[in-house]
Amino acid sequence: MQKIKIDWNYWLTRFLFVMAIVVGYKLITNYQILMDSLSNLISVLSPFIIGFIFAYLLNGAQKRLELLFQNIKLSFIKNHSRGISVLVLYLIIFYLFFLALNYVIPLMIDNIVDLLGLLPQFYDYLMGIIAKLESEGVFESLNLEEFLQSLTSDYSPENLLQQWSQALTSLGAITRGLSSFVFNGFLALIISIYTLVFKDSILSFIDKLGKKTLSDKIYQNSKIWLQTTNTIFYKFISSQFLDACIIGVFATIILYLLNVPFALTLGILLGICNMIPYFGSIFASVVTTIITFFSADLQLAITVLISLLILQQIDGNVIGPRIMSGALNLNPIIIIISITVGGAYFGVLGMFLAVPIAAILKIVTMNWLDDFKKDTL
């Protein structure tokens, strides 16, 4: 009797193809369930994700401290340079955190409370301008008074009291959320410490896994792209953070010398917004000028605006280029487009990450065009 030969590879390929279609159909028809499950998974893994991100951001400072301790001739310090550098780094972070908690944050809270106390004055000033414009017939076709009444009715004392009552009734949920936040923060901190201490083992495992599962060509290309991406991201983030700290300090000093109200809070706002290229510093400068105008006078507001414009020019032409060292080398039009798209879809975080992502996409595109040109020759 003749044996029937079965091509198992043939039927296995078709079986996997049919299963892929079935699984794809199930994923599409159960899209919401899949997204809910993915959201729950991300929520569970969030301490690990935050810990890895925190360790990644601190990696540069930790390496510099480790190199410093390795140059010390004491054998104990030299042999345990990794652990000592991580310990010193986190002690510095804790010290800065408690310093801010004891001195900077209380002053910022006082500034914010004083600023909120000036809101009725801002409102009266704005209503005076609107009344003057209405008397001159500027808003004849607009029922502006009804609009403002409907806008301010949401913030009436009765509504605010009701909102506070609802908040107090849900105090248990707030407490549970706060305790969960503290626990997740502590877990993320522990994970970041372990990641920095054992990063060589983690990277070695990932490298071996890549060699085992990928072909040699794909593995080498992936390694090159990951190194390029890491260089661009890390240089951008670290340089933007350093530039923001410098601008925040100088802006705070300038505002203090000009006797501007809320100088510390506005200086920190200028430093934080400076991390968003192009639009961030402009937005913060306009907000600072408006607050100075309402809390002081027009002359001081103009002086503040001119001073901040000079500081931005120094930052854009001297400080920023020296820190960045031409790392991104992007056309301003590409930067503006990337920030606009990133902000529209992902908010402030998208505006911040849009520039390095655009730089990576530019490198990928240019390398693809170069490879295509070589293949056609």
C-alpha positions in Angstrom: 0.0 0.0 0.0 1.4 3.4 -1.1 2.1 5.9 1.7 0.4 9.3 1.5 2.9 12.0 1.8 1.7 15.1 3.6 3.4 18.5 3.2 3.2 19.6 6.8 4.8 23.0 6.2 2.2 23.7 3.5 -0.7 22.9 5.7 0.9 24.6 8.8 1.4 27.8 6.9 -2.2 27.9 5.8 -3.5 27.0 9.2 -1.5 29.8 10.8 -2.8 32.2 8.1 -6.5 31.2 8.9 -5.8 31.6 12.6 -4.3 35.0 12.1 -7.5 36.1 10.2 -9.7 34.7 13.0 -7.6 36.4 15.7 -7.6 39.7 13.8 -11.4 39.5 13.3 -11.9 38.9 17.0 -9.6 41.8 17.9 -11.4 44.2 15.6 -14.9 43.1 16.8 -13.8 43.3 20.5 -11.8 46.5 20.2 -13.2 48.1 23.3 -12.6 45.0 25.5 -9.0 44.9 24.2 -8.4 48.5 24.9 -9.8 48.2 28.4 -7.6 45.1 29.1 -4.6 47.0 27.7 -5.4 50.0 29.9 -5.7 47.8 33.0 -2.4 46.1 32.1 -0.6 49.5 31.7 -2.1 50.6 35.0 -0.7 47.6 36.8 2.7 48.0 35.1 2.8 51.8 35.6 5.2 51.6 38.6 7.6 49.5 36.6 7.3 51.9 33.5 7.8 55.0 35.7 10.8 53.3 37.4 12.5 52.4 34.2 11.9 56.0 32.8 13.3 57.5 36.0 16.3 55.3 35.9 16.9 56.2 32.2 16.8 59.9 32.9 19.2 59.5 35.8 21.6 57.2 33.9 23.8 60.0 32.7 24.3 61.6 36.1 24.9 58.1 37.7 27.6 57.2 35.1 29.5 60.5 35.8 29.4 59.8 39.5 30.5 56.2 39.0 33.4 57.4 36.9 34.3 59.9 39.6 34.3 57.2 42.3 36.3 54.8 40.1 39.2 57.3 40.0 39.5 57.2 43.8 42.4 55.1 45.0 40.5 53.5 47.9 39.8 49.9 46.9 36.4 49.6 48.7 35.1 52.7 46.9 36.5 51.7 43.6 35.1 48.1 43.8 31.6 49.4 44.9 31.6 52.5 42.7 28.2 51.6 41.1 26.3 51.2 44.4 28.0 54.2 46.0 27.2 56.4 43.0 23.5 55.3 43.0 23.3 56.0 46.8 24.9 59.5 46.5 22.7 60.4 43.5 19.5 59.5 45.3 20.7 61.3 48.5 21.2 64.4 46.4 17.7 64.0 44.9 16.1 63.5 48.3 18.0 66.6 49.7 16.8 68.8 46.8 13.3 67.4 47.1 13.0 68.2 50.9 14.7 71.6 50.2 12.0 72.4 47.7 9.4 71.1 50.0 10.5 73.2 52.9 11.3 76.5 51.1 10.3 76.7 47.5 6.9 75.1 47.5 5.5 77.0 50.5 6.6 80.3 48.8 5.0 79.2 45.5 1.8 78.4 47.4 1.8 81.8 49.0 2.3 83.4 45.5 -0.6 81.4 44.0 -2.9 82.3 46.9 -2.0 86.0 46.5 -2.5 85.7 42.7 -6.0 84.1 43.2 -6.8 86.9 45.6 -6.2 89.4 42.7 -8.7 87.6 40.5 -11.6 89.9 41.5 -9.4 92.9 40.6 -8.7 91.3 37.2 -12.3 90.6 36.7 -13.4 94.2 37.6 -10.7 95.6 35.3 -11.9 93.4 32.4 -15.5 94.3 33.0 -14.6 98.0 33.0 -12.9 97.6 29.6 -15.9 95.6 28.2 -18.4 98.2 29.5 -16.3 101.0 27.9 -16.3 99.1 24.6 -20.0 98.5 24.8 -20.7 102.1 25.4 -18.8 102.9 22.3 -20.9 100.4 20.3 -18.1 97.8 19.7 -20.2 94.9 21.0 -23.7 96.0 19.9 -24.3 92.7 17.9 -23.0 90.5 20.8 -25.0 89.9 24.0 -21.7 89.8 26.0 -23.3 90.5 29.4 -25.4 87.3 29.3 -22.4 85.3 28.1 -20.3 86.5 31.1 -23.1 85.9 33.5 -23.5 82.3 32.3 -19.7 81.9 32.5 -19.4 83.2 36.0 -22.6 81.4 37.3 -20.7 78.1 37.3 -18.3 79.6 39.9 -20.9 81.1 42.2 -20.6 80.4 46.0 -23.5 78.0 45.9 -22.0 75.9 43.2 -18.6 76.0 44.8 -20.1 74.9 48.2 -21.9 72.0 46.4 -18.7 70.9 44.7 -16.8 71.0 48.0 -19.6 68.9 49.7 -19.4 66.3 47.0 -15.6 66.2 47.3 -16.0 65.7 51.1 -18.4 62.8 50.6 -15.9 61.1 48.3 -13.0 61.6 50.8 -12.7 57.8 51.1 -12.0 57.5 47.3 -9.5 60.3 47.5 -7.7 58.7 50.4 -7.6 55.4 48.6 -6.3 57.1 45.4 -3.6 59.0 47.5 -2.4 55.8 49.2 -2.3 54.0 45.9 -0.2 56.9 44.5 2.2 56.8 47.4 2.6 53.0 47.1 3.1 53.2 43.3 5.6 56.0 43.7 7.6 54.1 46.3 7.6 51.0 44.1 8.7 53.0 41.1 11.6 54.4 43.2 12.7 51.0 44.3 12.6 49.7 40.7 14.6 52.7 39.4 17.3 52.0 42.0 17.5 48.3 41.1 17.6 49.2 37.4 20.5 51.6 37.8 22.4 49.1 40.0 21.8 46.0 37.7 21.6 47.8 34.4 24.5 45.9 32.9 22.8 42.6 33.5 19.5 43.9 32.1 21.2 45.2 28.9 23.2 42.0 28.5 20.0 39.9 28.7 18.3 42.1 26.1 21.4 41.9 23.9 21.5 38.1 24.1 17.8 37.9 23.4 18.1 40.1 20.3 21.0 37.9 19.0 19.0 34.7 19.6 15.7 35.8 18.1 16.8 38.2 15.2 18.9 37.6 12.1 22.4 39.1 12.2 21.5 41.9 9.7 18.3 42.9 11.6 20.1 42.7 14.9 22.9 45.0 13.8 20.5 47.5 12.2 18.2 47.5 15.3 21.2 48.0 17.5 22.4 51.0 15.5 18.9 52.6 15.4 18.4 52.1 19.2 21.8 53.7 19.9 21.0 56.6 17.6 17.5 57.0 19.2 19.0 56.9 22.7 21.7 59.5 21.8 19.1 61.9 20.4 16.5 61.5 23.1 19.0 61.6 26.0 20.9 64.6 24.6 17.7 66.5 23.9 16.1 65.8 27.3 19.2 66.5 29.3 20.1 69.6 27.4 16.6 71.0 27.5 16.4 70.3 31.3 19.7 72.1 31.9 18.7 75.0 29.7 15.3 75.3 31.5 17.1 75.4 34.9 19.5 78.1 33.7 16.6 80.2 32.2 14.5 79.6 35.3 17.2 80.8 37.6 18.1 83.9 35.5 14.4 84.8 35.0 13.8 84.6 38.7 16.8 86.8 39.5 15.6 89.4 36.9 12.1 89.4 38.2 13.3 89.8 41.8 15.6 92.7 40.8 12.7 94.4 39.1 10.5 93.8 42.2 7.9 91.9 40.2 5.2 90.3 42.3 5.2 86.4 42.3 8.8 86.4 41.0 9.7 82.9 42.1 6.5 81.3 40.7 6.8 83.2 37.4 10.5 82.3 37.1 9.7 78.6 37.6 6.9 78.9 35.0 9.4 80.5 32.6 11.9 77.7 33.2 9.3 74.9 32.8 7.8 76.3 29.6 11.2 76.9 28.1 11.5 73.1 27.8 8.9 73.3 25.0 10.8 74.8 21.9 9.6 78.0 20.3 6.1 78.3 21.8 6.9 77.6 25.4 9.0 80.6 26.2 6.7 82.9 24.2 3.6 81.7 26.1 5.3 82.0 29.5 6.7 85.5 28.7 3.2 86.7 27.7 1.6 85.3 30.8 4.3 86.9 33.0 3.8 90.3 31.3 0.0 90.1 31.7 0.3 89.1 35.4 2.8 91.9 36.0 0.5 94.4 34.3 -2.5 93.5 36.5 -0.5 93.1 39.7 1.8 96.2 39.3 1.6 98.7 36.4 2.1 99.1 32.6 5.6 100.5 32.8 6.9 97.5 34.9 5.1 95.1 32.5 6.8 96.6 29.5 10.2 96.4 31.3 9.6 92.8 32.2 8.6 92.0 28.6 11.8 93.6 27.2 14.0 91.9 29.8 12.5 88.5 29.0 12.9 89.1 25.2 16.6 89.9 25.8 17.0 86.8 28.0 15.4 84.7 25.2 17.7 86.1 22.6 20.7 85.3 24.8 19.4 81.8 25.3 18.6 81.2 21.7 21.9 82.5 20.4 24.4 81.8 23.1 23.2 79.4 25.9 21.0 77.0 23.9 23.4 76.3 21.0 26.3 75.7 23.4 24.3 73.2 25.4 22.6 71.5 22.4 25.8 71.6 20.2 23.7 71.1 17.1 22.4 67.7 18.2 19.1 67.9 16.4 20.0 70.1 13.4 16.3 70.5 12.4 14.7 73.1 10.1 12.6 75.6 12.1 9.6 74.8 9.9 9.9 71.0 10.8 10.1 72.0 14.5 7.0 74.1 14.4 5.0 71.5 12.5 6.1 68.7 14.8 5.2 70.7 17.9 1.8 71.6 16.5 1.0 68.0 15.6 2.4 66.6 18.9 0.5 69.2 21.0 -2.8 68.6 19.1 -2.8 64.8 19.6 -0.8 64.3 22.8 -0.9 67.6 24.7 2.1 69.1 26.5 4.0 65.8 26.5 3.5 65.6 22.8 4.9 69.1 22.3 7.9 68.2 24.3 8.7 64.9 22.6 7.7 66.0 19.1 11.2 67.5 18.4 13.4 64.5 19.1 10.9 62.2 17.4 11.1 64.5 14.3 14.9 64.4 14.5 14.8 60.6 14.5 12.4 60.4 11.6 14.6 62.8 9.7 17.6 60.5 10.2 15.6 57.4 9.2 14.3 59.1 6.1 17.7 60.4 5.1 19.4 57.0 5.6 16.6 55.3 3.6 17.0 57.8 0.7 20.8 57.2 0.8 20.3 53.4 0.7 17.8 53.8 -2.1 20.3 55.9 -4.0 23.0 53.3 -3.6 20.7 50.5 -4.8 19.7 52.4 -7.9 23.3 53.2 -8.9 
